[in-house]
Amino acid sequence: MRAFADFVMRGRMQATLVVVGAAALPLLFWLSAAAGSLVLLRRGLSDAVGIVAWALLPALVWWYFGEPRTLMVLLGSLGLALVLRGAVSWTRVLLASVPLGLVYGLVLGAVFGEPIAAMAGELQKLMPQVLDGVYQQMSADERVRLESLLAPVLTGLMAALLQTLSLLSLMLGRYWQAALYNPGGFGSEFRALRLPVPVTLMLIAGMLLGPNLGPQMAMLTPLCSVPLAFAGIGLMHGLVAGGALSRFWLVGLYITLLVFMQLIYPLLVVLAIVDSLFDFRGRTGRKSGPDSADGEG
């Protein structure tokens, strides 16, 4: 991967070839977003615009054929890269990913409104079986409210997936930047990631209160959980690097995250919340690096 990043940074022609080529190929839009983020982080917005502008052509073609994800993740990752380059803080990047996810949700609702509504209708038919006795005990108003939340939550889950892809693309670009110009820099940043208490409280409020602000705001529940999940993964990496846990825990984490995501994901969110309050890494005496190494120390 380092050789690939070195090829991207070799010149404008090489960077354009990678960013445009990956955007044109199916299922490789994340690679285009990562390469574009690398160029923006290292060379700045002025140099990146001339390269990324060409990638917008295949992205718009994909949108024309009903696939908006290429353009959304590309622009979203670049937007987050601008935040990282300007604020040099992963906390701000994770927080900025929430409104980005809301934009994703609005676009997905406009483009895929009918399929999402159809999925919500199928889920509505399964609700009596899924909730079993609980559903029968609900009042008519409670059932109507629950059913009204199905489509927004489904939209939010899809938007949260794109939000996660945008963050992962940016992290890959940041990893490449550190690999080329400061080996280990990204690892230090990620292992030191810990959300401040006010930010954590804001995210918890968004998760719990979002559905009470209106059916469409139910999207906030999955979107606000994404920054907490990333902070939870950063905590695990930090504890392993500090010697509090063995490397086996990381292997187990990623395996179980792939197989039992519905169980491990909430656990990561809870870990991030508890760590924000009690600072596990600080209690284990780990000397962490700064949160703003700019990928190059």
C-alpha positions in Angstrom: 0.0 0.0 0.0 2.9 2.3 0.6 4.1 1.8 -3.0 0.6 2.7 -4.2 0.6 5.9 -2.1 4.0 6.8 -3.4 2.7 6.4 -7.0 -0.2 8.7 -6.2 2.1 11.4 -4.9 4.7 11.1 -7.7 2.9 13.7 -9.8 -0.3 15.2 -11.0 -0.7 12.8 -13.8 -0.4 9.7 -11.6 -2.7 11.1 -8.9 -5.4 12.0 -11.6 -5.1 8.5 -13.1 -5.7 6.8 -9.7 -8.5 9.1 -8.5 -10.4 9.1 -11.8 -9.8 5.4 -12.6 -10.9 4.2 -9.1 -14.0 6.4 -9.4 -14.9 4.9 -12.7 -14.6 1.3 -11.6 -17.4 -0.4 -9.7 -17.0 -0.7 -5.9 -13.6 1.1 -5.9 -15.0 4.6 -5.2 -13.6 4.4 -1.7 -10.1 4.1 -3.2 -10.7 7.2 -5.2 -11.9 9.0 -2.1 -8.8 7.9 -0.1 -6.4 8.9 -2.9 -8.1 12.3 -3.2 -7.9 12.8 0.6 -4.2 12.0 0.5 -3.6 14.6 -2.2 -5.6 17.2 -0.3 -4.0 16.5 3.1 -0.5 16.7 1.6 -0.7 19.4 -1.1 -3.8 21.4 0.0 -7.1 22.3 -1.6 -5.7 24.3 -4.5 -3.7 21.3 -5.9 -6.3 18.8 -5.1 -9.2 20.6 -6.9 -7.6 20.2 -10.3 -7.2 16.4 -9.7 -10.5 15.7 -8.1 -12.5 17.7 -10.6 -11.8 15.0 -13.2 -13.1 12.3 -10.8 -16.4 14.1 -10.7 -17.1 13.1 -14.3 -17.3 9.3 -13.7 -19.0 10.0 -10.3 -21.7 12.0 -12.1 -22.1 9.3 -14.7 -22.6 6.8 -11.9 -25.2 9.1 -10.4 -27.0 9.3 -13.7 -27.3 5.5 -13.7 -28.8 5.5 -10.2 -25.6 5.1 -8.1 -25.0 8.2 -6.0 -22.5 6.7 -3.6 -19.4 7.4 -5.7 -20.0 11.1 -5.7 -21.2 11.3 -2.1 -18.3 9.4 -0.6 -15.8 11.3 -2.7 -17.1 14.7 -1.8 -17.7 13.7 1.8 -14.2 12.3 2.4 -12.7 15.5 0.9 -14.9 17.6 3.1 -13.7 15.7 6.2 -10.1 15.9 4.9 -10.5 19.7 4.8 -11.7 19.7 8.4 -8.7 17.5 9.4 -6.2 19.7 7.6 -7.6 22.8 9.1 -8.4 21.7 12.6 -5.8 18.8 12.9 -8.2 17.0 15.3 -9.9 13.7 14.8 -12.5 14.7 17.4 -13.7 17.5 15.1 -13.6 15.2 12.1 -15.8 12.6 13.8 -18.2 15.4 15.0 -18.3 16.8 11.4 -19.2 13.4 10.1 -22.6 13.6 11.8 -24.0 16.6 9.7 -22.4 15.0 6.7 -24.4 11.8 7.5 -27.5 13.9 7.6 -26.8 15.3 4.1 -26.3 11.7 3.0 -29.6 10.7 4.5 -31.4 13.6 2.7 -29.9 12.5 -0.6 -30.6 8.8 -0.1 -34.2 9.7 0.9 -34.6 11.6 -2.4 -32.9 9.1 -4.6 -34.1 5.8 -3.0 -37.3 7.0 -1.4 -39.5 4.3 -3.0 -37.2 1.3 -2.3 -36.7 2.4 1.3 -40.5 2.8 1.8 -41.0 -0.7 0.4 -38.4 -2.1 2.8 -40.1 -0.3 5.7 -43.4 -1.8 4.6 -42.0 -5.3 4.7 -40.5 -4.6 8.1 -43.9 -3.3 9.3 -45.4 -6.7 8.4 -42.8 -8.5 10.5 -43.1 -6.2 13.5 -45.7 -8.4 15.4 -43.4 -11.4 15.0 -40.2 -9.6 15.9 -41.5 -7.8 18.9 -43.8 -10.7 19.8 -45.9 -9.8 22.9 -44.5 -6.3 23.2 -46.2 -5.2 20.0 -49.6 -6.5 21.1 -49.3 -4.5 24.3 -48.7 -1.2 22.4 -51.5 1.3 21.9 -52.6 2.2 18.5 -50.8 5.6 18.7 -47.5 3.9 19.8 -47.8 1.5 16.9 -48.3 4.3 14.4 -45.3 6.2 15.8 -43.1 3.1 15.7 -44.1 2.4 12.1 -43.4 6.1 11.2 -39.8 5.7 12.4 -39.0 2.7 10.2 -38.2 4.5 7.0 -36.1 7.3 8.6 -34.1 4.7 10.6 -33.5 2.6 7.5 -32.4 5.8 5.7 -30.2 6.6 8.7 -28.6 3.2 8.7 -27.7 3.5 5.0 -26.4 7.1 5.6 -24.3 5.8 8.5 -22.7 3.2 6.3 -21.7 5.9 3.8 -20.6 8.1 6.8 -18.4 5.2 7.9 -17.0 4.7 4.4 -16.1 8.4 4.2 -14.3 8.2 7.5 -12.4 5.0 6.5 -11.4 6.5 3.2 -10.0 9.6 5.0 -8.2 7.4 7.5 -6.7 5.4 4.7 -5.5 8.6 3.1 -4.1 9.8 6.4 -2.4 6.4 6.9 -0.7 6.8 3.5 0.4 10.3 4.3 2.0 9.1 7.5 3.6 6.1 5.8 5.3 8.3 3.3 6.3 11.2 5.5 6.1 10.1 9.1 5.9 6.3 9.7 3.7 5.6 12.7 2.2 9.1 12.8 -1.4 8.0 12.1 -1.2 5.1 14.6 -0.3 7.5 17.3 -3.2 9.8 16.4 -5.7 7.0 16.3 -4.6 5.4 19.5 -4.9 8.7 21.3 -8.4 9.3 20.0 -10.7 10.0 23.0 -13.9 12.1 22.7 -14.2 14.9 25.3 -17.2 14.6 27.7 -19.2 17.5 26.1 -18.9 15.9 22.7 -19.9 12.5 24.0 -22.9 14.0 25.8 -24.0 15.8 22.6 -23.8 12.5 20.7 -25.7 10.6 23.3 -28.4 13.3 23.2 -28.6 13.0 19.4 -29.0 9.2 19.7 -31.7 9.3 22.4 -33.6 12.5 21.6 -33.4 12.5 17.8 -36.6 10.4 17.3 -38.5 12.8 19.7 -37.7 15.7 17.4 -39.7 14.2 14.6 -39.7 11.0 12.6 -37.1 12.2 10.1 -34.7 13.1 12.9 -34.6 9.4 13.9 -31.7 9.3 11.4 -29.6 10.9 14.2 -29.6 7.7 16.2 -27.4 5.6 13.9 -25.4 8.7 12.7 -24.4 9.8 16.2 -23.3 6.3 17.1 -20.6 6.2 14.4 -18.2 8.7 16.0 -18.6 6.7 19.3 -17.9 3.4 17.6 -14.7 4.8 16.0 -13.6 6.2 19.4 -14.2 2.7 20.9 -12.0 1.1 18.3 -9.3 3.7 19.0 -9.6 2.9 22.7 -8.9 -0.8 22.0 -5.9 0.0 19.9 -4.6 2.4 22.7 -5.0 -0.2 25.4 -3.2 -2.8 23.3 -0.4 -0.4 22.5 -0.1 0.6 26.1 0.2 -3.0 27.2 -3.1 -3.2 29.1 -4.4 -5.8 26.6 -2.7 -8.3 24.4 -2.8 -8.1 20.6 -5.2 -11.1 20.6 -8.0 -8.7 21.7 -7.6 -6.7 18.5 -7.8 -9.8 16.3 -10.9 -10.9 18.2 -12.4 -7.5 18.0 -12.3 -7.3 14.2 -13.3 -10.9 13.7 -16.4 -10.6 15.9 -17.1 -7.1 14.5 -17.5 -8.8 11.1 -19.5 -11.8 12.3 -21.5 -10.3 15.2 -21.6 -6.6 14.3 -25.1 -6.2 15.9 -23.6 -7.2 19.3 -20.0 -5.7 19.1 -21.0 -2.4 17.7 -23.1 -1.3 20.6 -20.4 -2.5 23.0 -17.9 -0.2 21.2 -20.3 2.7 21.6 -20.6 2.0 25.4 -16.8 1.6 25.7 -16.3 5.0 24.1 -18.8 6.6 26.4 -17.3 5.1 29.6 -13.7 6.0 28.4 -14.8 9.6 27.8 -15.8 9.8 31.4 -13.0 7.8 33.1 -10.1 7.8 30.6 -8.9 4.2 30.7 -5.6 4.9 28.9 -4.7 7.7 31.3 -5.4 5.3 34.2 -3.1 2.7 32.8 -0.3 5.3 32.6 0.0 5.2 28.9 1.9 8.2 27.5 -0.1 9.0 24.4 0.9 11.3 21.5 -1.0 14.5 20.7 -4.3 14.3 18.8 -3.0 16.7 16.1 0.1 15.3 14.6 -1.0 16.3 11.1 -0.1 12.8 9.9 3.5 13.9 9.8 4.4 14.4 13.4 
